[in-house]
Amino acid sequence: MKHKRAFTVIGIFMGLAAAVAAAIWHFVWLKPYSITPSELQARYAYKAAFTPGEGHSVHIRLQSFDGALLHGRIVYPGDPAQARRPFPVLIGMHAMGRSHLRWWLPDIGGRPTIEQTHRITQMALQQGYAVVAIDARGHGERRHLGQRTLAQRAMRDMHWFGQRQAYEQMIVDTVRDHRVLLDWLVAQPQLDAGRILAAGYSMGAQGALLLAGLDDRVQAVAAMVPPHLGDNVAVVAPMNLVGGLQGKRVWLLTGDDDEHASTQQNQALFQAIPSQDKRHLRFASGHLLPTDYVERLSDWFRTGSRAAPSAP
């Protein structure tokens, strides 16, 4: 009788264990399920983080003159290995507080690229140019997270305390970084060292004018709304390097109500450029140019090829 009760108890426990196991299987354990191809595609859908349009894209990391790393990207209009001739090059230089991504993306984190520089990239690729852009000092990947940006500190020091060193150093080192970039560009067999152009917006326009004024490897400049800078920051004032623009194609795009440069200051800069191949496009706007300014740049890309100059 005792053995019968024991077997009964054991049977009850085994039944309970089976019931618990069944419950776990039903409610907890993983079970196969079916999914359609369209559902699979939907699950793996993503928002592109980088959309340069047509072309082959390569991330750039180069060591600069002081050991710092340059971060950026070059996008080719086609496969370099299949190209019949080297590609001409556009160097894009971004505005203060921005990054090289503004030359590729229409928006970043929901913030639109209001300078429209991504559309300049699209135009350049359509005209057969490779486009390259890197981050300025203290911008983009070169910004230290959790800290006030280098640009913010530099502007604060200059405007609040009359200290220009940080601002000047940021601009000077950014231009020097681009000269290192030029060293790399002219060494690439898939690129035409005799056709290198530079375009920039705001701080980038300032940098493009300085770079072309210093380095003969840049043959043409499109400067969109460069800020007016005088001799209080003489080493980074484009006016002091316009002599190096002799013989180069220089387009200056300005807004008549720009809060960072008056019409008189813009006109004085344009008149000081010694090149015969220059154009001044004025817009009824502020520092933010109207979106259709990009289409006005189409003819600027049509520069002739010439023998590649050496570094000064």
C-alpha positions, 0 to 999 in steps of 0.5 A: 500500500505504501509503495502504491502511494509512493508511486502515486505521489511520484506520478503526480510530481511527474505530471506536474513537472510535465505540465510545468515543462509544457507551460514553459515550452508554450510561454517561454521557450523559443519556438519556430515561426514563419516569416515572409520575404517582405517581412524580412526585408522590412525588419532589416530596413534602415535609414542610410547614414551616408548617401553620396549618390552615384560613385565610389566612396572611400573613407580617408584617414591621413596623418597630418603635419603634427601627427594629428589624424585627418578624417574625411571621405573621397567620392569618385564619379565612377570606378577608378579602376575602370576610368579611361583618364584621371578624375579632376578633383573638387575639395569641399571645405565646410562651415564653422560648426559643421563637418565634412558630412555636410558635403554628402548628406542633405540632413544629419540627425534631422538637421538639414544641410542649409548651405546646400553643399551636398548639391554642389557635390552632386553637380561635381560628380555629374560633371566627372569630378571626384569630391573630397572633404575632411573635417576642420580642426576641432570639428566632426570626428575631431571634436572632443565629446563632452567639451565645448567645441574648439570653434566655440572656445576660439570665438569666445576667447576672441570676442570676450577676451580679445585673444585671437591665438586659438581662432587663428591657430584653428584656421591655420592648422586647418589650411595646413591639413588641406596642404597635407591632403593635397600631397596625398591627392597629387600622388594618386594616379587615378586623380588629375593633379592638374585640375584641383578645385576648392570650394567652401562655405563661410569659414570654408570659403575663407579656408579655400581662399587661403589655401588657393592663395598659398598653394599653386596646386589649387587652380580654381576657387568658389568662395561662398559668403566668406566672413570679412576679416581684417588685420586684427587676425591678419594671418587668416585674413584672405585679403592678405593672400589674394596675391596668390590667386593670380591667374586662377579662376575665382568666383566670389558668391556673396549676400548683400545683407550678410551679417558677417560681411558688408557689400563694401567689404565684399566688393573690396575683396573682389577688386583686390583679387588680381586674376582676370578670370574672376566673377562676383555673384551677388544675391539678395540674401543674408549669410544663407544664400538662396538654394538656387545659387548651386546651379549658378556654379555649373560653369565654374567647374569647366576649367581647362587642364594644365600641367600639375604644379609642385608644392610651393 
